[in-house]
Amino acid sequence: MCMSRSLLYFEDGYLVAKSGDVSVYKMNEELFLEIGPGHNLWTLESEVYDYIEQLGDKPKGNCLEIGLGLGVASRCILTYPEVTHLTTVEKNKDVVQTYGQISPLLDRSAKAGKWAPYDADKHTILNIDGLTYLYRTKSKFDFIFLDFYQEIDEDSLPLVIDMVKASKRVLNAGGIIMGWLDPYTPEDYIYQFNELFK
C-alpha cells in the first residue's frame, strides 16, 4: 500500500531568507514565514486574500501597522489610493531583515497580479516595540492596523487590549483601529476581540 504525504513548506520548499531565528521558505510559489525553533509557522503569503477581505475600505490617510511579518498586509494597505503613508512598526529585527531579503520576491508577486502596484516611497519600517512607539510618537494616524500576534487566545488578548488602548492616543478624530482576525480563531475569542474595536 502506498501512502502519500502532505507537502510541508520546510521539507518540500526551499529556504529563501534567514536572519537569526526567522526563516522564510518558498513552496509552490508561496512564501511561508516561521519564527523560532520547531517550524513555528507565523504567516503565509496566501493570507493576502484574508487581508483584502478584512481591510475592506478602511485604510486611508496616514496609516500605522503594528507587526510586519512577510509584509503582505503592508503591501495590501499601500495599494489603497487614499493611503498617503504607512508606518510599519516591528520589534523583531530578524523579521525586518528577512523582509529586506524577500522584498524582490514580493515585487515579482505583485507583477504576477497578486496585488495592485503601490508606491514603496510611502512606506517606512521601524524596528521598535509597538507599545514603546505608540507612547513615544508625536504622529497621529487615520488608520491603525494591529497584526503583531500569531493567534488570538488567553495569552495574546491582554496584549491586544493594551495595544488598542495605546493606539487610541495617536488616532485622529474619525480614525479607525482594527486588528487581524485569524479565520481559525475560537468563537469565544472572536466576540471579545471584536468588542475591543467598537
C-alpha positions in Angstrom: 0.0 0.0 0.0 1.3 3.4 -1.0 0.8 6.3 1.5 1.1 9.8 0.1 2.1 12.5 2.5 1.1 16.2 2.6 3.6 18.7 1.4 5.4 20.6 4.1 6.9 24.0 3.3 10.0 23.4 5.4 10.7 19.9 3.8 9.4 20.4 0.3 10.0 24.1 -0.1 13.3 25.8 -0.1 14.8 28.4 2.2 14.9 31.9 0.6 15.7 34.1 3.5 17.1 33.7 7.1 18.1 36.0 9.9 18.5 34.7 13.4 15.6 32.5 14.3 13.4 33.9 11.4 13.2 31.9 8.2 11.2 32.3 5.0 10.6 29.3 2.8 9.1 29.2 -0.7 6.9 26.3 -1.9 4.5 26.3 -4.9 5.1 30.0 -5.5 4.1 30.9 -1.9 6.2 32.3 0.9 6.0 31.0 4.5 7.5 32.8 7.5 8.4 30.9 10.6 9.8 32.3 13.9 11.6 30.3 16.5 12.6 26.7 16.8 10.3 23.8 15.7 9.0 25.2 12.5 6.6 27.7 14.2 4.6 29.0 11.2 3.8 32.6 11.8 2.3 33.7 8.4 2.0 32.8 4.8 1.7 34.7 1.6 -1.8 33.4 0.7 -3.2 35.3 3.6 -3.3 38.2 1.2 -6.9 37.3 0.4 -7.9 37.4 4.1 -6.3 40.8 4.5 -8.1 42.2 1.4 -11.4 40.9 2.8 -10.8 42.2 6.4 -9.4 45.5 5.4 -12.4 46.4 3.3 -12.4 50.1 2.5 -10.9 51.2 5.8 -7.3 52.2 5.1 -6.9 55.9 4.2 -4.7 58.8 5.1 -1.7 58.4 7.4 -1.6 54.7 8.4 0.2 52.7 11.1 0.7 49.0 11.2 2.0 47.2 14.2 3.7 43.9 13.1 5.4 43.3 9.7 5.5 39.5 9.2 6.0 38.9 5.5 4.9 42.4 4.6 1.8 41.2 2.8 -0.6 43.3 4.9 1.7 46.3 4.4 1.6 45.9 0.6 -2.2 45.5 0.7 -2.6 48.7 2.7 -0.3 50.6 0.4 -2.4 49.7 -2.7 -5.3 51.8 -1.3 -5.5 55.1 -3.3 -6.4 57.2 -0.3 -3.4 56.0 1.8 -0.9 58.8 1.9 1.7 57.0 4.0 2.2 53.7 6.0 4.5 53.4 9.0 5.1 49.8 10.0 6.5 49.0 13.4 8.2 45.6 14.0 10.1 44.8 17.2 11.9 41.7 15.8 15.0 42.9 13.9 15.3 39.5 12.2 11.8 39.9 10.7 12.8 43.3 9.4 16.0 41.8 7.9 14.2 38.9 6.2 11.6 41.3 4.8 14.5 43.2 3.1 15.7 39.9 1.6 12.3 38.8 0.3 11.1 42.1 -0.9 12.2 41.4 -4.5 10.2 38.1 -4.4 7.1 40.0 -3.3 7.7 42.6 -6.0 7.5 39.7 -8.5 4.3 38.5 -6.9 2.9 42.0 -7.5 3.8 41.9 -11.1 2.1 38.5 -11.3 -1.1 40.2 -10.2 -1.4 39.1 -6.5 -2.0 42.7 -5.5 -2.1 46.1 -7.2 1.0 48.2 -7.7 1.9 50.6 -4.9 4.4 53.4 -4.1 7.2 52.0 -1.9 8.2 55.6 -1.1 5.1 55.8 1.0 6.3 53.0 3.4 8.5 53.5 6.5 9.6 50.4 8.5 10.8 51.0 12.1 12.4 48.3 14.3 10.9 49.2 17.7 8.4 47.7 20.1 4.8 48.7 19.2 3.8 49.9 22.7 7.0 51.9 23.0 6.4 53.5 19.7 2.8 54.4 20.5 3.8 56.1 23.7 6.7 58.0 22.2 5.5 59.1 18.8 4.1 62.6 18.2 2.5 61.4 14.9 -1.3 61.0 14.5 -2.9 58.3 12.3 -6.1 57.9 10.4 -6.0 54.1 10.3 -4.1 51.7 12.7 -3.8 48.0 11.9 -2.7 45.6 14.6 -1.1 42.4 13.3 1.6 41.6 15.9 0.2 38.3 17.3 0.1 34.8 15.8 -3.4 33.9 17.1 -6.0 35.3 19.5 -6.1 33.4 22.8 -5.8 34.0 26.5 -2.1 34.9 26.2 -2.4 37.4 23.3 -5.7 39.1 24.1 -4.3 41.1 27.0 -1.5 42.4 24.8 -4.1 43.3 22.1 -6.1 45.2 24.7 -3.0 47.2 25.8 -2.2 48.0 22.2 -5.7 49.2 21.4 -5.7 51.5 24.4 -2.3 52.9 23.4 -3.4 53.3 19.8 -6.3 55.5 20.8 -3.9 58.2 22.0 -2.4 58.6 18.5 -5.6 58.2 16.5 -7.1 61.2 14.6 -10.7 62.1 15.2 -12.8 59.8 13.0 -9.9 57.3 12.6 -10.2 53.6 12.7 -8.3 50.9 14.7 -8.6 47.3 13.6 -6.8 44.0 14.2 -6.0 41.0 12.1 -8.6 38.2 12.9 -7.3 34.8 12.1 -10.0 32.8 10.4 -9.4 29.9 12.8 -9.9 32.0 16.0 -12.2 30.1 18.5 -15.7 31.6 18.8 -15.2 32.7 22.4 -12.3 35.0 21.5 -13.9 36.4 18.3 -16.5 38.2 20.4 -14.0 39.6 22.9 -11.7 40.7 20.1 -14.4 42.4 18.1 -15.6 44.3 21.2 -12.2 46.0 21.5 -12.7 47.9 18.3 -16.2 49.3 18.9 
